[in-house]
Amino acid sequence: HAQAKENAPPSEAFLEKLKKALDKTDSLIKKISDEWDIPHYPKFLKSCFMHKSAWETMKWKYMSKILEKEMHEDHKVAFTISFSGSSVTAGHDSHFNHSTPIVAGEYMREAFTALDVQLHTHNFALGNNPCMPYDLCIKFFAGFDADVVIWEQNYFCEGSPLMEQFIRQAMTIPTRPIVAFSESNTGHWSV
Protein backbone atom coordinates (compact mmCIF):
# COMPACT_ATOMS: atom_id res chain seq x y z
CA HIS A 1 0.00 0.00 0.00
CA ALA A 2 2.79 2.43 0.92
CA GLN A 3 4.69 1.65 -2.32
CA ALA A 4 1.57 2.31 -4.41
CA LYS A 5 0.98 5.61 -2.61
CA GLU A 6 4.60 6.67 -3.26
CA ASN A 7 4.14 6.26 -7.01
CA ALA A 8 0.64 7.73 -7.19
CA PRO A 9 0.16 11.30 -8.42
CA PRO A 10 -0.80 13.81 -5.72
CA SER A 11 -4.50 13.79 -4.87
CA GLU A 12 -6.77 16.75 -5.58
CA ALA A 13 -7.28 17.17 -1.83
CA PHE A 14 -3.52 17.36 -1.23
CA LEU A 15 -3.04 19.89 -4.03
CA GLU A 16 -5.87 21.96 -2.56
CA LYS A 17 -4.15 21.88 0.87
CA LEU A 18 -0.90 23.05 -0.73
CA LYS A 19 -2.67 25.89 -2.53
CA LYS A 20 -4.39 26.97 0.69
CA ALA A 21 -1.08 26.91 2.60
CA LEU A 22 0.69 28.91 -0.14
CA ASP A 23 -2.12 31.47 -0.23
CA LYS A 24 -1.90 31.91 3.55
CA THR A 25 1.90 32.25 3.31
CA ASP A 26 1.69 34.83 0.50
CA SER A 27 -0.90 36.80 2.47
CA LEU A 28 1.30 36.74 5.58
CA ILE A 29 4.41 37.86 3.69
CA LYS A 30 2.47 40.76 2.17
CA LYS A 31 1.10 41.73 5.59
CA ILE A 32 4.60 41.77 7.12
CA SER A 33 6.05 43.66 4.15
CA ASP A 34 3.32 46.29 4.38
CA GLU A 35 3.53 46.60 8.17
CA TRP A 36 7.31 47.05 8.18
CA ASP A 37 7.39 49.09 4.94
CA ILE A 38 10.16 46.80 3.66
CA PRO A 39 10.48 48.48 0.21
CA HIS A 40 11.62 51.65 2.02
CA TYR A 41 13.73 49.80 4.63
CA PRO A 42 15.29 46.84 2.79
CA LYS A 43 18.01 46.44 5.42
CA PHE A 44 15.28 45.16 7.77
CA LEU A 45 15.66 41.78 6.05
CA LYS A 46 19.33 41.66 7.06
CA SER A 47 18.40 41.46 10.74
CA CYS A 48 18.24 37.68 10.43
CA PHE A 49 21.36 35.98 9.09
CA MET A 50 20.74 32.85 7.06
CA HIS A 51 23.02 31.59 4.31
CA LYS A 52 21.41 30.64 0.98
CA SER A 53 22.25 26.96 1.55
CA ALA A 54 20.47 27.11 4.93
CA TRP A 55 17.44 28.66 3.22
CA GLU A 56 17.38 25.84 0.66
CA THR A 57 17.71 23.27 3.45
CA MET A 58 14.87 24.99 5.33
CA LYS A 59 12.62 24.62 2.29
CA TRP A 60 13.63 20.96 2.01
CA LYS A 61 12.74 20.40 5.68
CA TYR A 62 9.30 21.96 5.16
CA MET A 63 8.70 19.86 2.05
CA SER A 64 9.78 16.63 3.70
CA LYS A 65 7.44 17.25 6.68
CA ILE A 66 4.54 18.00 4.33
CA LEU A 67 5.20 14.90 2.24
CA GLU A 68 5.68 12.76 5.36
CA LYS A 69 2.20 13.80 6.49
CA GLU A 70 0.70 13.08 3.07
CA MET A 71 2.35 9.64 2.84
CA HIS A 72 1.23 8.57 6.32
CA GLU A 73 -2.28 9.93 6.81
CA ASP A 74 -2.63 8.54 10.34
CA HIS A 75 0.85 9.74 11.39
CA LYS A 76 1.14 12.92 13.49
CA VAL A 77 3.76 15.21 12.01
CA ALA A 78 5.16 18.23 13.82
CA PHE A 79 7.60 20.99 12.85
CA THR A 80 9.50 22.39 15.83
CA ILE A 81 11.25 25.77 16.03
CA SER A 82 13.28 26.41 19.20
CA PHE A 83 14.21 29.98 20.08
CA SER A 84 17.26 30.73 22.22
CA GLY A 85 18.51 34.11 23.28
CA SER A 86 18.33 36.91 25.78
CA SER A 87 15.46 38.92 27.25
CA VAL A 88 14.66 40.25 23.75
CA THR A 89 13.50 36.81 22.63
CA ALA A 90 12.26 35.74 26.05
CA GLY A 91 9.82 38.65 25.95
CA HIS A 92 10.93 40.37 29.15
CA ASP A 93 10.42 43.80 27.57
CA SER A 94 6.80 43.10 26.62
CA HIS A 95 3.91 40.80 27.40
CA PHE A 96 4.73 37.09 27.00
CA ASN A 97 2.22 36.73 24.16
CA HIS A 98 4.20 39.36 22.23
CA SER A 99 7.51 37.50 22.50
CA THR A 100 9.22 36.40 19.30
CA PRO A 101 8.43 32.65 19.63
CA ILE A 102 4.73 33.28 20.25
CA VAL A 103 4.34 35.81 17.44
CA ALA A 104 6.32 33.66 14.98
CA GLY A 105 4.13 30.69 15.85
CA GLU A 106 0.95 32.71 15.35
CA TYR A 107 2.17 33.96 11.98
CA MET A 108 3.16 30.52 10.70
CA ARG A 109 0.50 28.31 12.28
CA GLU A 110 -2.26 28.81 9.69
CA ALA A 111 -0.10 27.60 6.80
CA PHE A 112 1.02 24.53 8.76
CA THR A 113 -2.55 23.82 9.90
CA ALA A 114 -3.72 23.90 6.28
CA LEU A 115 -1.28 21.04 5.65
CA ASP A 116 -2.20 19.09 8.82
CA VAL A 117 1.30 19.61 10.23
CA GLN A 118 1.52 20.68 13.87
CA LEU A 119 3.76 23.68 14.51
CA HIS A 120 5.57 23.90 17.85
CA THR A 121 7.53 26.98 18.88
CA HIS A 122 9.66 26.64 22.02
CA ASN A 123 10.92 29.65 23.93
CA PHE A 124 14.00 28.81 25.98
CA ALA A 125 15.51 32.30 25.97
CA LEU A 126 16.76 33.70 29.29
CA GLY A 127 17.23 37.30 30.31
CA ASN A 128 20.81 38.41 31.02
CA ASN A 129 22.17 34.93 30.43
CA PRO A 130 25.85 34.10 30.00
CA CYS A 131 27.08 32.67 26.71
CA MET A 132 28.66 29.76 28.49
CA PRO A 133 27.48 27.16 29.38
CA TYR A 134 24.13 28.15 27.78
CA ASP A 135 25.37 27.93 24.17
CA LEU A 136 27.22 24.67 24.82
CA CYS A 137 24.14 22.81 26.08
CA ILE A 138 21.87 23.63 23.17
CA LYS A 139 20.65 20.08 22.64
CA PHE A 140 19.06 19.99 26.07
CA PHE A 141 17.56 23.46 25.82
CA ALA A 142 16.28 23.20 22.22
CA GLY A 143 15.06 19.62 22.48
CA PHE A 144 15.89 16.50 20.53
CA ASP A 145 13.08 17.20 18.02
CA ALA A 146 14.08 20.73 16.90
CA ASP A 147 13.89 21.36 13.15
CA VAL A 148 15.10 24.96 13.49
CA VAL A 149 17.15 26.57 16.26
CA ILE A 150 17.23 30.37 16.43
CA TRP A 151 20.18 32.09 18.16
CA GLU A 152 19.77 35.66 19.43
CA GLN A 153 22.44 36.83 21.85
CA ASN A 154 24.11 39.81 20.23
CA TYR A 155 24.05 41.79 23.48
CA PHE A 156 26.23 39.27 25.28
CA CYS A 157 27.98 37.02 22.76
CA GLU A 158 28.39 38.87 19.45
CA GLY A 159 31.52 37.76 17.62
CA SER A 160 32.24 35.18 20.28
CA PRO A 161 33.90 31.90 19.25
CA LEU A 162 30.97 30.30 21.07
CA MET A 163 28.84 30.90 17.97
CA GLU A 164 30.79 28.13 16.23
CA GLN A 165 30.34 25.88 19.26
CA PHE A 166 26.62 26.65 19.21
CA ILE A 167 26.41 25.36 15.64
CA ARG A 168 28.53 22.30 16.43
CA GLN A 169 26.37 21.47 19.45
CA ALA A 170 23.17 22.00 17.45
CA MET A 171 24.43 19.49 14.89
CA THR A 172 24.44 16.80 17.61
CA ILE A 173 20.63 17.05 17.78
CA PRO A 174 19.27 13.98 15.94
CA THR A 175 17.10 16.10 13.59
CA ARG A 176 20.12 18.14 12.39
CA PRO A 177 18.27 21.46 12.74
CA ILE A 178 18.74 24.59 10.71
CA VAL A 179 20.54 27.23 12.78
CA ALA A 180 19.51 30.85 12.17
CA PHE A 181 21.15 33.86 13.80
CA SER A 182 18.95 36.79 14.73
CA GLU A 183 20.16 40.24 15.77
CA SER A 184 19.00 41.73 19.02
CA ASN A 185 20.87 45.01 18.75
CA THR A 186 19.12 48.16 17.58
CA GLY A 187 18.62 47.91 13.83
CA HIS A 188 20.50 50.25 11.49
CA TRP A 189 17.90 50.40 8.75
CA SER A 190 18.44 53.90 7.40
CA VAL A 191 18.37 54.10 3.63
C-alpha positions, 0 to 999 in steps of 0.5 A: 500500500505504501509503495503504491501511494509513493508512485501515485500522483498527488491527490486533488485534496492534497493539491488543494491543501498546498494551494491553501497553505501557499495562499496563507503564506503569500498573504502573511508575507504581504502583511509583514512587508506592508507593516514594516514598509520593507520596500523603504527599509530593505536592510530590515531583512538583514536582521536575520542571518541565514546563508542561501544553503540554509534557506534551501535546506529549510525549504527541504525540511518543510517539504519533507514534513509535508510529504511525510504527512501526506504519505502517512495519513494517520501519522502525526507530524510536527515541525519544531522551532526552538528559540534561544537568546536573551530577554529580547526573545524571552519577551521580558520587555513586553507581554509574553504573548508578544515574545518572538516565539509566540508571534512567529508561531501565530504567523506561521500556524495557519499555513502549517494547519492547512497542511495538517502539520503541527507547529511547535515553537519553544521559547528557551531564551533567558534574560541576562544569560551568559554565553557559556554554558548556555550555548554549549548545552543547546541540545538539552535546551532546544530539544531533541526534536528541533527542526530549526534553532534560532540564536539571538544573543548579540548583546552578550555574545556577538563575535564570540567563538561560542557561535561556532560551538553553538552550531557544532552542538546544534548538529548533535541534535538527531534532527540536524536542525537549521541554525539561524542567527537573529540580531538583538541590537538596535537595527540600522535600517536607514536608507 
